[in-house]
């Protein structure tokens, strides 16, 4: 038996053993005895930082590469501003709703739990999860749509590309270069999707879209963890806000099944606790399915390296049955919550604020703070600077700035 065949047999046994006793939605973490050996515990298909494709500006140091990336992301101003940026509900609607910051933390937590089971690089997963929403405008997707419309004649605006721009150009961590100089793998993980037109302009980072290849398993994992996290926490927030009801949700089989089980097991607890437990079980069921199905795909393909991962179909995926149930749950949210008139009102308000700010700054650049004022360059460069300023705003800063300019 070859070394790698032995490895996969051991991996399968170890992972299967740990699966039976490991609860992904908050269960205890079995500390690996190999933790002190840094990345020696990672699978061959995981992204080892020693084999990273590196940084634009070479650096030397003691930290593991992706650990250093996470540190830079957490210390950035763009990361701090996520705490006052809308996920679905605006920050001023209440203190209990998710913001982009708490969303990013939930994505990181979920993805790390699964990464550990699959022996992927948790540092990389963490860094991608924490950085993935950095480029979002204020007022959620409504803000991004409005800014994209404003920027149509100047190259458009897309939050994934803006996240990349933030870490490559706008943030600083060193006096000798612009940007955070993150590793290729974290930067690649930011770009979930990309048009061919944009991909051609992005060099190495965009190549996988042109060549139709996959990103690292860590990036694939964060991508799906993002969807699971926001779907479940948006249900929680929607219930809290009264935009959707438990009765409506019980029409969705996937939710209803877990709800009935909780009711049966705990007939005397309050409705609030039943719903809380049901949502925990929903996220756990999705996480367990994602872990098990991905493991099974990995064991079928047996990739020996990140290159093997890139050259095959996606290996981190929900099973077909669960993917269908998950799609129904997302469909429910879309119809009943994202289309709710109160959400539409918030979106409309956000869109108007963004559009007004863009028009004002383009018309009268002297209204911009000095560091965002454009002294030279083309109209496209100028519009990009305005988009940088507006997209970096928090919800409340944008509202204040609008008030200062228009009232
Ligand atoms: Mg997200």
Boltz pocket constraint, residues with backbone or C-beta under 6 A from the ligand:
constraints:
  - pocket:
      binder: B
      contacts: [[A, 103], [A, 132], [A, 133], [A, 226], [A, 230]]
      max_distance: 6.0
